[in-house]
Amino acid sequence: MLTRDELREHVIRTRIAGDVATPRENNLDHYSSLANRDPHYMLGLSLSQPWPYRDILALMAKSAGVVADAGHRTGQDTIDPDRTIDTLDAMADRIAAALREPSPRLLFATGHPTGLLAVHMPLARFAAERGATLLTPAEGWTYWGQGFGRKRRIRYLMDVALLDDRGDLVHTHDAAPMRAMLEELGGDRPDLVIADHGWAGAAGEAGVPTVGFADSNDPALFVGEAEGKIEVVVPLDDNVLPRHYGPLTDYLVTRVSQAL
């Protein structure tokens, strides 16, 4: 496992954190959209507090490390690498707590199969090796979602849920697939969901213990964390080259193992 300092250098060098690729304009646009309750940006969550734009920006500065200055409107934005590592540690502790329970039932899902699938798959494999049952509900379930013209389908790759479109893996913010999965499970729900995007938001909204990953332009999960619906959110760029996530994933898996 990398040391903390080595992991910090790695995430900055690969732009998983530090000066990230997501531009400031995109971040602020998404914060405004969430403040206006645009369903696409709520990721399946309902918000119990007003959350105006400036409060969302202040939360994102605290929880993800974006630039706090509201006057910074264009150009570079940031994710705090120390916040990324601190929340990885917290996520590891929460996953370890779940794995210490008898016959734990975990559910993994990603809306970013071109990026974060590289994190979810090794973590799911490790959980299975440590005795967890990996749930795969609603496999093959299809639906028509807003903004696209063909049905999408829940598929599992190494027990990680994702969407496909006629064989193509799909980037999605939608919450509907997780809702369908939880509906099929009924009262026999997971002990922990490890997810991102609308998969995490819908699980947290349903009251299922949830930890997740989120980019600086996905503020809803951080708001969900602030409101107590999601237990841990790790801030990171969610679509760098998959191989760049390898050291981060190794660190996370090792930290879980050490916490068991």
SVG drawing of the C-alpha trace seen along z (x, -y; Angstrom):
<svg xmlns="http://www.w3.org/2000/svg" viewBox="-41 -38 46 54">
<polyline fill="none" stroke="black" stroke-width="0.4" points="0.0,0.0 1.2,-3.5 1.8,-5.8 -0.5,-8.7 2.1,-11.1 2.7,-8.8 -1.1,-8.5 -1.4,-12.3 1.3,-12.8 -0.3,-10.2 -3.8,-11.7 -2.4,-15.2 -0.2,-14.0 -3.1,-12.1 -5.6,-14.8 -7.9,-12.6 -7.6,-15.5 -5.8,-18.8 -6.1,-20.8 -8.8,-18.7 -10.1,-18.7 -13.7,-19.7 -13.8,-23.5 -15.1,-26.0 -17.9,-27.0 -19.2,-23.5 -19.1,-23.2 -20.9,-26.4 -23.5,-25.6 -24.3,-22.3 -24.5,-24.0 -27.0,-26.5 -29.0,-23.6 -29.2,-21.8 -30.2,-25.0 -33.0,-25.2 -34.0,-21.6 -33.3,-20.4 -34.1,-16.6 -31.1,-15.6 -28.8,-17.1 -30.5,-15.8 -29.4,-12.2 -32.4,-10.7 -32.3,-12.7 -34.9,-15.0 -33.6,-17.9 -35.0,-18.8 -33.3,-22.2 -33.5,-25.1 -29.9,-24.9 -29.5,-28.1 -26.6,-28.4 -24.2,-30.1 -24.8,-27.5 -24.0,-24.7 -20.8,-26.4 -19.8,-26.8 -20.5,-23.1 -18.5,-22.1 -15.6,-24.1 -15.7,-22.4 -16.5,-18.8 -14.7,-18.6 -12.2,-21.4 -13.4,-23.5 -12.4,-27.2 -14.6,-29.0 -14.5,-32.4 -17.8,-33.0 -16.1,-35.6 -14.0,-32.9 -16.2,-32.2 -14.1,-30.7 -11.0,-28.5 -9.3,-26.1 -11.1,-24.5 -9.8,-22.0 -10.5,-19.0 -8.6,-18.9 -6.4,-15.7 -6.3,-15.5 -10.1,-15.5 -10.0,-12.7 -7.7,-10.6 -9.5,-11.4 -12.8,-10.2 -11.2,-7.1 -10.1,-6.2 -13.7,-6.9 -15.1,-4.8 -12.7,-1.9 -13.8,-2.0 -17.5,-1.9 -17.0,1.0 -14.9,2.9 -17.7,2.4 -20.2,4.0 -17.8,6.9 -17.5,7.6 -21.2,8.3 -22.4,11.9 -23.3,12.7 -23.1,9.1 -25.1,8.2 -23.5,5.6 -24.5,3.9 -22.1,2.2 -23.2,-0.1 -21.7,-2.7 -22.9,-5.3 -19.4,-5.9 -18.3,-2.6 -15.5,-4.2 -13.9,-5.4 -15.1,-4.3 -15.8,-0.7 -12.1,-0.3 -12.5,-1.0 -15.7,0.9 -14.7,4.2 -11.6,4.9 -13.4,3.7 -16.4,6.0 -14.1,8.9 -12.3,8.2 -15.7,8.0 -16.8,11.4 -13.5,13.0 -14.2,11.7 -17.5,13.5 -20.0,10.8 -22.9,11.7 -22.9,9.4 -26.5,8.7 -27.5,8.5 -31.2,7.6 -33.2,6.6 -30.7,7.9 -32.0,7.3 -34.6,4.7 -35.1,2.1 -36.7,-1.4 -37.0,-4.5 -35.2,-7.3 -35.4,-11.0 -33.1,-12.4 -32.4,-9.2 -34.4,-7.4 -33.8,-3.7 -34.3,-1.4 -31.5,-0.9 -30.9,2.2 -29.4,3.1 -26.4,5.4 -23.8,6.7 -20.1,6.9 -18.2,8.8 -21.3,8.2 -21.2,4.4 -24.4,2.9 -24.3,0.6 -26.4,-0.3 -26.0,0.8 -27.5,-0.2 -27.3,2.6 -24.0,3.7 -22.5,0.2 -21.8,-0.7 -23.7,-3.9 -22.8,-6.9 -25.9,-7.8 -27.1,-10.1 -30.4,-8.3 -31.9,-7.1 -34.6,-4.8 -32.4,-1.7 -31.5,-1.7 -35.1,-2.2 -36.0,0.8 -33.3,2.9 -34.5,1.9 -38.1,2.6 -37.2,6.1 -35.3,6.7 -38.3,5.6 -37.6,5.7 -34.4,7.8 -32.3,4.7 -28.5,4.4 -26.4,3.9 -24.4,1.3 -24.4,-0.2 -21.2,-1.3 -22.0,-3.5 -22.0,-6.8 -24.3,-9.2 -28.0,-8.3 -27.3,-4.8 -26.0,-6.2 -28.5,-9.0 -31.5,-6.7 -30.1,-4.3 -29.5,-7.0 -32.9,-8.5 -34.5,-5.1 -32.7,-4.9 -30.2,-2.2 -26.7,-2.7 -24.7,-4.2 -21.2,-5.3 -20.1,-6.8 -17.8,-8.6 -18.6,-12.0 -16.9,-14.5 -16.8,-18.3 -19.6,-18.8 -22.0,-16.4 -23.0,-18.3 -26.1,-16.4 -24.3,-13.5 -22.4,-16.0 -25.7,-17.6 -27.1,-14.2 -24.1,-13.6 -24.7,-16.9 -28.3,-15.9 -27.4,-12.5 -28.7,-10.4 -25.3,-9.3 -22.7,-8.3 -19.4,-9.0 -18.7,-10.8 -15.3,-10.6 -14.5,-13.6 -12.5,-12.8 -12.5,-13.2 -14.7,-10.3 -13.5,-9.9 -9.7,-9.9 -8.0,-6.9 -9.1,-3.7 -5.5,-2.7 -4.9,-5.8 -7.4,-4.6 -5.2,-1.5 -3.1,-2.9 -6.2,-4.6 -8.1,-1.3 -5.2,0.6 -5.0,-1.9 -8.7,-1.6 -8.8,2.2 -5.7,2.4 -7.2,-0.1 -10.4,2.1 -8.3,5.2 -6.4,3.5 -9.6,2.3 -11.1,5.8"/>
</svg>
